[in-house]
Amino acid sequence: MSKYFAFIRNLIKAMANNEEQQNSGGKIKIQYYKSMIGYSKKQKAIVKSLGITKLNQTVERPDNPSMRGIVGKVPHLLRIVE
């Protein structure tokens, strides 16, 4: 799982850096609202790669299609708070 987690984390960092250089536009707030217990390792890695460690934690990320796609992969665990 650590290789997959590292890959996802690096991918998100690269996408965030690329988006910040192209467009310093909006940000979205992503909230982790349901426990990862019982879900697959890939889904757990997606949540952890966003930098989320605690239940009900909210993080800000750049508002771009890639971030919205990541949240869309695990809508039962994450939600976008506007």
PEHU-V301274 format. One record per backbone hydrogen bond with DSSP energy under -1.0 kcal/mol. CO is the residue of the C=O (numbers start at 0). NH is the residue of the N-H. Records with the same first field share a line. If there is no record, write none. Layout:
CO = NH  NH
//
This chain:
0 = 4
1 = 5
2 = 6
3 = 7
4 = 8
5 = 9
6 = 10
7 = 11
8 = 12
9 = 13
10 = 14
11 = 15
12 = 16
13 = 17
14 = 18
15 = 19
16 = 20
17 = 21
18 = 22
25 = 62
27 = 60
28 = 80
29 = 58
30 = 78
31 = 55
35 = 38
39 = 43
40 = 44
41 = 45
42 = 46
43 = 47
44 = 48
46 = 51
47 = 50
53 = 56
56 = 31
58 = 29
60 = 27
61 = 63
63 = 67
64 = 68
65 = 69
66 = 70
67 = 71
68 = 72
73 = 76  77
76 = 32  33
78 = 30
//
